[in-house]
Amino acid sequence: MLAIIGGTGLSQIEGFKAAGFKRVATPFSDKRVVVELYQYGDQTVAFLPRHGKGHVIPPHKINYRANVWALQMVGVDKIIAVNAVGGIHPDTGPGNFAIPDQIIDYSHSRAATFFEEDLEFVTHIDFTEPFSKELRSELQIAFESVNTTQGGSKLLLKHGVYGCMQGPRLETAAEIKRLQRDGCDVVGMTGMPEAALAREIKLDYAMLALSVNWAAGLGEKEILMSEIEAHVKEGMGFVMEVLKNFIDAN
């Protein structure tokens, strides 16, 4: 089963038929995780808004372990994460997209692994390629199909490095210069430990990142939340079309 993890601006699914929900108990939270189920064509799709309904959970407070564990418990084997990001690469200006192939993790103090208590032996994972090549390829095909149909106005960075910052504040201009030197193409706050947790329990994972602003110091003016919200609102309709195309092809 496919799961969609919604980020900023994607707290509900449009155009899918509601098929109920499951409240999943996990070892990582006293609260059950609510996983919504939808029907699209002949497929059941799971949906989980990582910031909660109403966008009330900041990036550093998300219970990533409970979320990923709950998705596995309902039968998910692949995840598409939708993330709002700041653009660093010249092709990632507001309204454009990236499907990263690498991550640099700058976050801290987050519960970042399932393998830390009551272990029979220490467990390591190969995280050389943090994203599924197959899912990334399928996402690119879906994106290009929708973009062509809609006039080809969106740019897509077909690879690139996602820099995961702690949040919830936006970055300083000096921090973005550091990320540029490190090779980051986009910056966000929620890609880790989500991607690593998916790898730990063998769930395929890929990210569709929507740029909603130029990263700090790269634009011509101050970053305004009203402008970010406008790009989120405009971009999520396109995101849903890409997701529908992806599901149709699978």
C-alpha positions in Angstrom: 0.0 0.0 0.0 1.1 3.5 -0.8 1.2 6.2 2.0 1.3 9.9 1.4 2.8 12.0 4.2 1.5 15.5 3.9 3.6 18.5 4.9 2.8 22.2 5.1 -0.3 22.9 3.0 -1.3 19.2 2.6 -3.3 18.3 5.6 -6.2 16.7 3.7 -6.6 14.8 0.4 -8.7 16.3 -2.4 -10.2 14.2 -5.2 -9.9 10.9 -3.4 -12.9 8.9 -1.9 -12.7 8.7 1.9 -12.5 5.0 3.0 -12.3 5.5 6.8 -9.4 5.6 9.1 -7.4 3.5 11.6 -6.2 4.5 15.1 -2.9 2.8 15.5 -1.2 2.1 18.9 2.6 2.3 18.7 5.4 1.8 21.3 6.4 5.4 20.8 3.4 7.4 22.0 0.6 7.3 24.5 -1.7 8.6 21.8 -2.8 6.5 18.9 -1.8 7.7 15.4 -4.7 8.4 13.1 -4.0 7.1 9.6 -6.6 8.1 7.1 -7.5 5.8 4.3 -8.7 6.8 0.8 -9.7 5.0 -2.4 -8.4 6.2 -5.7 -9.3 4.0 -8.6 -8.8 0.4 -7.4 -6.1 1.4 -4.9 -6.3 2.1 -1.2 -4.0 4.9 -0.1 -3.0 5.8 3.4 -2.6 9.5 4.4 -0.9 11.0 7.4 -0.5 14.8 7.8 2.8 15.0 9.7 2.0 18.4 11.3 -1.4 17.1 12.4 -4.8 18.4 11.4 -4.8 22.2 11.3 -1.0 22.3 11.1 -0.4 22.5 14.9 2.7 20.3 15.4 6.1 22.1 14.7 8.8 20.2 12.9 10.9 19.4 16.0 7.9 18.1 18.0 6.6 15.7 15.3 6.6 12.1 16.6 8.3 10.7 13.5 8.8 7.2 15.0 5.1 6.8 15.9 4.1 8.1 12.4 6.3 5.8 10.4 5.6 2.8 12.7 1.8 3.3 12.3 2.1 3.4 8.6 3.9 0.1 8.5 1.2 -1.4 10.9 -1.6 -0.6 8.4 0.2 -2.4 5.6 2.2 0.5 3.9 5.3 -0.6 2.0 6.1 2.7 0.2 5.9 6.3 1.1 5.8 9.5 -0.8 6.5 12.5 1.4 5.3 15.9 0.3 7.5 18.7 1.7 7.5 22.5 1.5 11.1 23.8 1.2 13.2 26.8 0.6 15.0 27.0 -2.7 18.8 27.2 -2.9 19.6 25.8 -6.3 18.8 28.4 -9.2 16.1 26.0 -10.5 14.3 25.8 -7.2 12.6 29.2 -7.0 9.1 29.5 -5.5 6.6 27.4 -7.3 9.1 24.9 -8.7 9.9 21.4 -7.5 12.7 19.0 -6.6 12.9 15.2 -6.1 16.0 15.0 -4.0 18.3 12.0 -4.0 20.4 12.9 -1.0 20.0 14.4 2.5 22.3 16.3 4.9 20.9 16.2 8.4 21.5 19.3 10.5 18.6 18.7 13.0 19.3 17.7 16.6 17.6 16.3 19.7 15.0 14.3 17.8 14.2 10.6 18.5 15.8 9.3 15.3 15.9 5.5 15.4 13.8 2.5 16.3 17.0 0.7 17.4 17.9 1.9 20.8 16.2 0.0 23.6 16.2 -3.7 24.5 18.5 -4.7 21.7 19.9 -8.1 21.1 22.7 -6.5 19.1 23.5 -3.0 17.7 21.8 -2.4 14.4 23.1 -0.2 11.6 21.4 0.6 8.2 22.9 1.4 4.9 21.8 4.9 4.2 24.1 5.6 1.2 21.0 6.3 -1.0 18.4 7.7 1.4 15.6 7.7 -1.3 14.2 4.9 -3.3 15.5 5.1 -6.9 12.4 3.4 -8.3 9.9 5.7 -6.5 12.0 8.8 -7.5 11.9 7.7 -11.2 8.2 7.0 -11.1 7.6 10.4 -9.4 9.6 12.1 -12.1 7.5 10.5 -14.9 4.3 11.5 -13.1 5.5 15.1 -12.7 6.6 15.5 -16.3 3.3 14.0 -17.5 1.3 16.5 -15.5 3.6 19.4 -16.2 3.3 18.8 -20.0 -0.5 18.6 -19.8 -0.5 21.9 -17.9 1.7 23.8 -20.2 5.2 23.0 -18.8 5.4 26.0 -16.5 7.1 24.2 -13.6 10.8 23.4 -13.2 11.8 20.2 -11.7 15.2 19.5 -10.1 15.4 15.8 -10.8 18.0 15.2 -8.1 19.7 17.2 -5.4 20.5 17.5 -1.8 17.9 18.2 0.9 19.3 20.0 3.9 17.2 19.3 7.0 17.3 22.1 9.6 15.9 22.0 13.1 13.2 24.7 12.9 10.7 25.9 13.6 12.4 29.2 12.8 13.6 29.9 9.3 17.4 30.0 8.6 19.8 32.9 8.7 21.5 34.1 5.6 24.8 32.8 7.0 23.3 29.3 7.6 22.1 29.2 4.0 25.6 30.2 2.7 26.9 27.2 4.8 24.3 24.9 3.2 25.3 26.1 -0.2 29.0 25.3 0.5 27.9 21.9 1.7 26.1 21.2 -1.5 22.5 21.6 -0.5 19.9 22.4 -3.2 16.8 22.9 -1.0 16.2 23.4 2.7 13.5 22.0 4.9 12.8 20.9 8.5 11.0 17.5 8.3 12.9 15.1 6.0 14.9 13.6 8.9 14.6 11.4 10.8 11.5 10.5 8.7 13.5 9.1 5.8 15.9 7.1 8.0 13.1 5.6 10.0 11.4 4.4 6.8 14.7 2.8 5.8 15.1 1.1 9.2 11.8 -0.8 8.7 12.3 -1.3 5.0 9.7 1.0 3.6 10.5 2.6 0.2 10.6 6.4 0.6 10.8 9.3 -1.8 10.1 13.0 -1.5 8.3 15.5 -3.7 9.5 18.9 -2.5 7.7 22.1 -3.4 9.7 25.3 -3.1 7.6 28.0 -1.4 10.3 30.7 -1.0 13.9 31.5 -1.8 16.1 30.5 1.2 17.3 33.3 3.4 19.6 35.8 1.7 18.9 34.5 -1.8 15.8 36.5 -2.6 15.5 40.2 -3.2 13.4 40.9 -0.2 12.3 39.7 3.2 10.7 36.3 3.5 7.0 36.9 4.1 4.7 34.2 5.5 1.9 35.5 3.4 3.9 34.8 0.2 4.9 31.4 1.4 1.2 30.5 2.1 0.3 31.8 -1.4 2.9 29.5 -3.0 1.7 26.6 -0.9 -1.9 27.1 -1.9 -1.0 27.4 -5.6 1.4 24.4 -5.6 -0.6 21.8 -3.7 -3.2 21.5 -6.5 -0.3 20.6 -8.8 1.0 18.2 -6.2 -2.3 16.4 -6.1 -2.4 15.9 -9.8 1.1 14.4 -9.7 0.1 12.0 -7.0 -3.0 11.0 -8.9 -0.9 10.4 -12.0 1.6 8.4 -10.0 -1.1 6.2 -8.6 -2.8 5.7 -12.0 0.6 4.4 -13.3 1.0 1.9 -10.5 
